[in-house]
């Protein structure tokens, strides 16, 4: 099983350990594309601060994020699973999983990123600010920048099993499973059952809980149909829609009664 996650805007501080080594990150086929984004981002943020803030879409209150990016090559690095915070990652709570579940997380979780493309939760990275929606002056829109290298690397990373896609729209645009991989991919929406509407906070929290439930239980669904049964067995109310045509993902709706 491969689980595709969005990053979080909120991030923990960089560590005090060894600085980033791009060549040590998972999915080495993305190294050149990562270094291109990293180099331009550092250069941008080391120059005109106001221009950098505008390009990155940062408010006045987030001015310090520009300075953080300047230090990306020298700042200490921590496992990505510790860097990413926010609602989904709080609900996932990787640190409190038992050893076996942590090993499953290391194998199966892949976090998408405007800067790194995609990383495993065990990859050591510094804290940064650069969303997939950013358009860098030299490289252009990051979503488009990542499509070609992702198309080369991700099908192999997906292996032969289920792909559980929990990404938000901006990150999903960087790689869309196709063909045989798409046929064993499931996308998930979380809906407030009484209104049938997506509620952002609870959507993220429930997705974090879903991933935690799968990791903690050791459940390993072979495909989307098995995922539906597994989630129902774990207590989730799930409605599933198989694709009308072959080579397309399944769509799953997880229904929740309370929004908190």
C-alpha positions, -999 to +999 in steps of 0.1 A: +000+000+000+012+035-009-005+064+008-002+098-008-004+127+016-004+165+013+022+184+033+012+210+060+017+247+059+027+246+096+060+230+102+082+223+132+115+240+135+145+225+118+167+202+138+202+207+151+216+177+133+233+172+099+221+196+072+201+184+042+217+160+018+196+159-013+212+127-025+201+108+006+164+114+001+141+086-011+131+085-048+165+095-062+150+100-096+137+133-083+171+146-071+178+169-101+143+185-100+147+190-062+180+207-065+166+230-092+138+242-069+161+243-039+187+264-057+162+289-070+142+292-038+174+299-017+185+325-043+151+342-044+149+344-006+185+356-002+177+386-025+148+410-024+127+400+006+095+417-006+097+400-040+103+366-023+073+372+000+051+381-030+063+350-050+057+327-020+023+343-012+033+352+024+016+378+045+035+404+065+032+382+096+050+354+078+080+375+068+103+352+089+096+323+065+117+340+039+147+340+062+141+304+070+144+295+033+177+313+030+192+288+055+179+256+038+213+244+028+229+248+063+199+243+087+197+210+106+174+184+092+148+162+109+126+133+096+098+147+075+073+130+098+085+153+126+087+184+104+051+183+091+025+194+117-011+206+114-045+190+116-039+158+095-005+151+111-018+158+146-045+132+140-020+107+125+004+112+155+032+091+141+053+094+172+028+075+193+025+045+170+041+012+180+073+000+164+055-022+138+032+006+128+061+030+125+078+005+101+046+003+080+045+042+080+081+044+067+073+020+039+039+033+028+036+071+035+047+096+008+043+133+015+040+156-016+058+189-015+064+219-037+101+219-028+109+182-026+084+167-050+076+138-026+094+124+004+091+095+028+083+104+064+118+091+074+136+114+049+155+141+068+146+176+056+148+211+071+118+233+078+108+254+048+080+273+031+072+266-005+037+254-016+029+236-048+010+266-060+042+288-061+054+301-095+092+307-093+106+333-116+130+309-134+113+274-131+077+286-134+048+269-118+059+241-095+030+219-103+041+218-139+078+215-129+071+182-111+049+165-136+076+150-158+099+137-131+070+124-111+056+105-141+090+088-143+094+079-107+060+074-091+047+044-110+076+023-097+071+037-062+035+026-064+045-010-067+017-035-073-006-027-045-032-002-034-026+035-039-045+056-013-046+092-025-054+117+002-038+147-014-054+181-019-061+193-054-029+214-058-007+184-049-027+159-068-020+179-100+017+171-098+011+134-104-021+117-116-020+079-116-027+065-150-037+031-166-031+001-144-019+022-114-051+043-116-072+012-115-059+003-080-060+039-067-087+052-044-093+089-036-111+099-005-135+127+005-147+132+040-183+145+042-204+158+070-232+133+068-262+155+075-251+182+050-230+161+025-205+189+025-167+188+029-156+206+061-119+214+058-107+209+093-126+177+099-117+165+064-080+167+073-084+152+108-104+123+096-079+115+069-052+115+095-073+091+116-079+068+087-042+065+080-035+059+116-062+032+118-047+014+088-012+015+101-021+006+137-042-024+127-017-038+102-044-039+076-030-042+041-058-039+015-049-053-019-070-028-038-098-003-035-126-028-030-106-044-001-099-009+013-137-002+015-142-034+035-112-027+057-124+008+066-159-004+074-143-031+096-124-003+114-157+015+121-159+041+093-190+048+073-179+045+036-197+049+003-177+037-027-181+043-064-162+021-087-150+038-119-172+036-149-142+029-172-111+008-166-079+027-158-096+052-135-094+056-097-121+046-073-139+074-054-146+069-017-167+091+006-162+087+043-193+100+062-190+116+096-219+128+119-200+153+141-177+181+131-151+189+157 
